Amino acid sequence: MVVSQSGSIRQAAERLNISAPALSRQIQLLERSYGTPLLVRSAQGIAMTAEGEALRAEAVGWMAADAKVLQRLKRKSEFTGVHLRIGVMEGLVGTLLPALSLRLEALFGSVELDVVVGSTGELIEKSEALELDLVVAFNMPRLSRLIVVDSTEYHLGVVHAPGWGPEGEGPISLAEALDWPLCLPSSALSMHTRLLAEILSVRVNPKVALNSNSISTLLTFLRARQGLSFLTWVDVCADVDAGNLLFRSLQNRRLMETLSISICRGNALGEATGAITQEIKDIIEQLGQ
């Protein structure tokens, strides 16, 4: 880089505070290593070959990447708050994470969240790869790498837009709900299998408008009055509170989802683990059921 900027070996050597012959030998070793001339030497100075120009362009990228790594490592060494790697279900992103960030800042002064959003299966894979400290998700199995510290059961209810769908605002039968177009969670979500079994038990052929592994996508269709769905209170409480959706319990059905807070063995939280899990528990309790 210095040679290419200086125009001569002598000037570059002065800038680098080494002898010109020593720098010339280093350039020769570099050319031998890459197997191609990098400089053209003449009485007027030096010029870069096409290969030398290509190498210089690569070196600029290497130097920029190195600077970014140094900055990131410096920030980490100076960081004295909490760095939390947390995996959550998509339906909890809006209700859990902003409140948790504020609470942790109040407790620890500063907080850095690394958030992974995914299905239960995806979050399990991340936790087993030691990429997460905590997981908040539905229907988490008890695995050797996960310690379930708290669980709350939630009923699946019928969710639809106000002024659209089955009449009334109280409990509703599954058969009545199946008279309307459905927006259903796909097989990637843990509730899918049991919900599908319940629907098939009614022995009707419902109209399915949408299948999706995304809670946000399901909610978008529900708000647009393009179907009704079967979700838990934590999936929809923000929309219900805002008046965008209605949540109605199912008559004579006990479709349950278990929301768990799990600690990943080998997490890097140390003594902060207990305080963080308690804050998550408090936030979830405030969401209600």
N, C-alpha and C positions, 0 to 999 in steps of 0.2 A: 504494500500500500504506500509506504513512504517513498520507495524508489519511483513508483509510477507518478507520484505527485511532485517529485523533485526535478525530474528531467535529466538527472545524471547520478551515477553511482557516488561520485565524490560529494555532491551536495546532500544526498540521502545519508551518507555515512556521517557527515557532520551533524545532521539532525539527530541521528541515532547514537551519536557519541561512540562510534566504533571506527576502525580503520577501513579505508576503501577496499583493500585486498580481502579483508575478512568478510565484508558485505558481499563482494563479488563472488566469493566462494559459496556463501549461503545461497545466493541466487542460482549458482550452478547446481548446487545440491537440490534445490527446489525444482529446477528444470529436469534434472535427472529423475527425480521422484515422480513427476507427472509425465515424463517421457516425451516432452515437447519443448521447443524454445518459447520463452515467455517474453524476452526482450530482444530488440534489435539494437546493437551497439554501433555507433558511428562517431566520426570526429565531432559532429554537432551535438552529441549526447546520446540518449537512449529513447527508444519508442517501444510501445507495447505491440506485440503480435496479436492476432485475433484471439489466440488461446490465452494470452496474457490478459487481454481485456475481459474475456469470459471469466477467468479466475478472479480478477479484481471485483467484478460484479458479484460473484459468489461471496467473496470476502466481506463486502459491504453488508450483505445479508447476515453473515455469521456474526459480525461485530454488533449489529443491531439486536440479534437474538440474544447474544451474550449480555448485552446491557439490560435487556428485559429480565433475564434470569437473575442478574445481580440485584436489580430493584426488587424483584419478588422475594428473594432470599433475605434482603435487608428488611423489608416490611415484616416478614415472618419473625425475624430475630428481635424486632422492636415491638412486636405485638404482645401486649400484656393482658388482653381480655380473654374471651372465650371463642374458640374456633369450633363450631359445631357442624358435623357432617350428618345431616338428617334426611331420612327417606320418608316420604309421605304419599298417601293416596291423593289423586288429583282433586277430589271433592273437598279436601281439607286445606288446600293452598290458601284460599282467600280468608278463611275463618281462623286458622291456627297460626300461620307463619307471621303475619304482621304484628299480631298481639304478642307472640312469643319473642320476636325481636326486641320490642319495646321493653318487655319485662326483663329480658336478659341484660339489656343495656343498663337498666336501673340497678340490677344486682351486681354486675361485673364491670361496669364502666364502658366497655366496648364489646362488640360481638361481631363475628364474621360467620355467616351462614353459608354452607355449601349444601344446596338443596337438590335432591334427586326425586323426581316425580315419576311414579310408575305403578304398575299393578303389583299385587302381593308377590307374585312369582318373581317379577323383576327386582323388587326390593330385597327379596330373600337372596337372590344371586349376588347383589351388591354387598349385602352384609356378610355373606360367606367369603367374598373376595376381600374382606377387611377394608371396604371402601366407605363404610358408614359407622357412626357412633350410636345412633338411635334410629328406630323405625316406628312410625305411627301408621298402622294399616289395619284393614279388616281381615279377620279370619287367619291370623298368623299362626302357623304350627309351632309346636314347642320343639326347637332344634337345639343341638349341642352348642351352636354359636350364638344363640339368642336366649335372653332371659326375659320372659314376660313379667313385667312389674305391675301392670294394671290393665284391667279389661272392663269394658262397658258394653252391654247388649242394646242394640237398636232394632226396632221393628222396621221392616220394609213397608212403606205406605204407598198409596196411589198419589201421583203428583200430576197436576195439570194447571193450565192458566185459568185465572178468574174469568167467569163469564163464558167459558168454553168447557165442554166435556159433560160428564154426568151431573145432574142437578143436585143441589144440596151442598152442605159443607161438612157433614158428619161422616161417620164410618160408612164404607161402601163395600159391597160384595165384589168378589173377584169376577164373577160372571158379568155383572153390570159394567165393570171396567173394560172387559174384553169386547164389549160392543163398539169400542172406539179404536181409532188407529193407535198403534203402539210404537213407542220409541224405546227399544230394549238394550240393556247392557249386553255386550258381546261375550263370547266365551273367555276372553282375556281377563274379565273381571270375576271375582270370586263368587258373586251372588248368582251368576248366570245359571248354573246347573240346577240349583234348588228352585229358582224362580221358574225355569222352563218346565220342570216336573210339575209344579203347581198349576201352571197354565194348561198343560196337556191333560191334567186330571179333570178339568172342566169339560173336556170333550167338545170343544168348539174349534173353529178354524179362524183365528183372529187375523185382522189385517195388520201387517207389520210395515210401518213407514220407514223405520230406521233401526239398524243395529250398529252400535259403536262401542269401542273400548274407552271412549273419552267422556267423562262426566260433563265437561264443559259443552261438548257437542250436543249431548242429550238435553241439557238445560236450554241451550239456544233454540232447539226445535220446540221444546215445551213452551217457552215464552212466546214463540211465533205461532202457537196454537196449531201445530202440525202433528200433534199426538199427545198421549199421556204415557207416563212411565211408572216404574216401581223402584223407588230409591229410599235411602234412609234420611232421617231428619238432618244429620250433619251434612249430607250432600246438598240440601236445599234450604237450610235455615236462613241463610242470608237473603235468598230470593223471596222466601215467605215473609220475612220481616219487612222487606222492601215493598211487599204487595204485588210482586211479579208472578207468584205461583201459590197454589194451595197444596197443603199436605194433608191427606186423609187416611186414616187407619183402615186396614182391611178387616172386614167382619169374619169372625170364625177362622182366622188364619194366623199361624204363628211363624211367619217368615222372619227369622232373626239374623242379624249380622253382628259379629263381635269385634269391636274396635279395641285394639291392644296397643299399649306402649311397651316396646321391647328394647332392651339394652343389648348391644352387640358386644360379645366377649372380646377383650383386647382393645376396647375403645380408648381414645386418647384424652378423655374428659377428666379423669382423675377424681379429685374430691368434689368437683362441680357436678358430677353425675346426678346425685340425689336432688340437688336444688333445681336442676334443669327438668328432670322428670316430674317433679312436683309442680312446676310452673305449667308444663304441658297438661298435666292432670287437671289443674284448676281451670285452665282455659276450656278444656273439653267439657268439664262439668257445667260451666256457664252457658255452653251451647244448648243444654237441655236435652230432652229426649222426645 
